[in-house]
Amino acid sequence: MLRPIALATLVAGTLDILAATGLTLFYGRRSVAGMLQGVASGPFPAATDWGAQGAALGLAVHFTLMAIMVAVYFFAAARWRPLWRKPLLWGLLYGLATYVVMNLIVVPLRFEGAFPPSPRSVFTQLFCHIVLVGLPVALIAARHFRRRSAFA
């Protein structure tokens, strides 16, 4: 199960970081390196002062978080068939769940009082979590488990 988890991590992680990069460039509030340093500053608060190394660490943190999200879905799907039998429904719901966990639990715990959500940021984040993370993860998991069950 390691290969499809790695594939889903690569696909969803790349789509999500490309969206974050595009939004960072579009809004121009900070540099892409600054955005990545901000990601790294979650577990490593001083990363905002680490230059290119902080940005590289941010990319690693991003893909590590994505791998955790993907692995959670895959391990759940291995135990509960509806997750891979109805990937569009469960991918949408999983994307919503990842939005809630990241934006209502993880980020506020680390960055107290930060990021008051605007309607635009809520919509953007929901789109990214559902369309770029939840759905690709669920579709890749469905493909993996359908192939595996065909040979069982």
C-alpha positions as CSV (number, residue, x, y, z in Angstrom):
1,M,0.0,0.0,0.0
2,L,3.1,2.3,0.2
3,R,3.2,3.0,-3.6
4,P,-0.4,4.3,-3.9
5,I,0.0,6.4,-0.7
6,A,3.2,7.9,-2.1
7,L,1.4,8.6,-5.4
8,A,-1.6,10.2,-3.7
9,T,0.8,12.3,-1.6
10,L,2.7,13.4,-4.6
11,V,-0.4,14.3,-6.6
12,A,-2.5,16.0,-3.9
13,G,0.6,17.6,-2.4
14,T,1.7,19.0,-5.7
15,L,-1.7,20.3,-6.7
16,D,-2.2,21.9,-3.3
17,I,1.3,23.6,-3.2
18,L,0.8,24.8,-6.8
19,A,-2.5,26.4,-5.8
20,A,-0.8,28.0,-2.7
21,T,2.0,29.3,-4.9
22,G,-0.4,30.7,-7.5
23,L,-2.5,32.4,-4.8
24,T,0.7,33.8,-3.2
25,L,1.8,35.2,-6.5
26,F,-1.7,36.5,-7.4
27,Y,-2.2,38.4,-4.2
28,G,1.4,39.5,-3.9
29,R,1.3,39.9,-0.1
30,R,4.5,37.9,0.3
31,S,7.0,35.9,-1.7
32,V,6.6,32.2,-2.4
33,A,9.7,31.6,-0.2
34,G,7.9,33.6,2.6
35,M,4.8,31.4,2.2
36,L,6.9,28.2,2.4
37,Q,8.7,29.6,5.5
38,G,5.3,30.3,7.0
39,V,4.4,26.6,6.5
40,A,7.7,25.6,8.1
41,S,7.1,28.0,11.0
42,G,4.2,25.8,12.2
43,P,6.5,23.2,13.8
44,F,9.6,25.3,13.6
45,P,8.8,28.9,14.6
46,A,12.2,30.3,13.7
47,A,12.0,29.1,10.1
48,T,10.8,32.5,8.9
49,D,14.4,33.7,9.5
50,W,16.1,30.7,7.8
51,G,16.0,32.0,4.2
52,A,16.1,29.3,1.4
53,Q,16.5,26.5,4.0
54,G,13.3,27.7,5.8
55,A,11.5,27.6,2.4
56,A,12.8,24.1,1.6
57,L,11.8,23.0,5.1
58,G,8.3,24.4,4.4
59,L,8.0,22.3,1.3
60,A,9.1,19.2,3.4
61,V,6.6,20.1,6.1
62,H,3.8,20.5,3.5
63,F,4.5,17.1,1.9
64,T,4.8,15.4,5.4
65,L,1.4,16.8,6.4
66,M,0.0,15.6,3.1
67,A,1.4,12.1,3.6
68,I,-0.3,12.0,7.0
69,M,-3.6,13.0,5.5
70,V,-3.3,10.5,2.7
71,A,-2.2,7.7,5.0
72,V,-5.2,8.3,7.3
73,Y,-7.6,8.0,4.3
74,F,-5.9,4.9,2.9
75,F,-5.9,3.1,6.3
76,A,-9.5,4.0,6.8
77,A,-10.4,2.8,3.3
78,A,-8.7,-0.5,3.9
79,R,-11.1,-1.1,6.8
80,W,-14.3,0.6,5.4
81,R,-15.2,-0.2,1.8
82,P,-17.6,2.8,1.2
83,L,-14.5,5.1,1.2
84,W,-13.3,3.5,-2.0
85,R,-16.6,2.4,-3.5
86,K,-17.9,6.0,-3.6
87,P,-14.8,8.1,-4.0
88,L,-16.5,11.2,-5.2
89,L,-18.8,11.4,-2.1
90,W,-16.1,10.5,0.4
91,G,-13.4,12.5,-1.3
92,L,-15.6,15.6,-1.0
93,L,-16.3,14.8,2.6
94,Y,-12.6,14.0,3.4
95,G,-11.6,17.3,1.8
96,L,-14.1,19.1,4.0
97,A,-12.7,17.2,7.0
98,T,-9.2,18.2,6.2
99,Y,-10.3,21.8,5.9
100,V,-11.9,21.7,9.3
101,V,-8.9,20.0,11.0
102,M,-6.3,22.3,9.5
103,N,-8.2,25.6,9.7
104,L,-10.2,25.2,12.8
105,I,-7.9,23.1,14.9
106,V,-4.2,22.9,13.8
107,V,-3.6,26.4,12.6
108,P,-5.4,28.1,15.5
109,L,-3.6,25.9,18.0
110,R,-0.2,27.0,16.6
111,F,-1.0,30.6,15.5
112,E,-3.2,32.0,18.3
113,G,-5.6,34.5,16.9
114,A,-4.2,34.3,13.4
115,F,-5.9,34.3,10.1
116,P,-9.4,35.6,10.6
117,P,-11.2,34.0,7.7
118,S,-12.7,36.1,5.0
119,P,-15.4,34.6,2.8
120,R,-12.9,34.5,-0.1
121,S,-10.3,32.7,2.0
122,V,-12.9,30.2,3.2
123,F,-14.0,29.5,-0.3
124,T,-10.5,29.2,-1.6
125,Q,-9.4,26.9,1.2
126,L,-12.5,24.7,0.8
127,F,-11.9,24.4,-3.0
128,C,-8.2,23.4,-2.4
129,H,-9.0,20.9,0.3
130,I,-11.9,19.3,-1.5
131,V,-10.9,19.5,-5.2
132,L,-7.1,19.3,-4.9
133,V,-6.7,17.1,-1.9
134,G,-9.8,15.1,-0.9
135,L,-11.0,14.0,-4.4
136,P,-7.6,13.0,-5.8
137,V,-6.8,11.0,-2.6
138,A,-10.1,9.2,-2.7
139,L,-9.9,8.5,-6.5
140,I,-6.3,7.1,-6.1
141,A,-7.4,5.0,-3.1
142,A,-10.4,3.7,-5.1
143,R,-8.2,2.7,-8.0
144,H,-5.8,0.9,-5.6
145,F,-8.5,-1.0,-3.6
146,R,-10.5,-1.9,-6.7
147,R,-7.4,-3.5,-8.3
148,R,-6.5,-5.2,-5.1
149,S,-10.0,-6.7,-4.7
150,A,-10.1,-7.8,-8.3
151,F,-7.1,-10.0,-7.6
152,A,-8.2,-11.2,-4.2
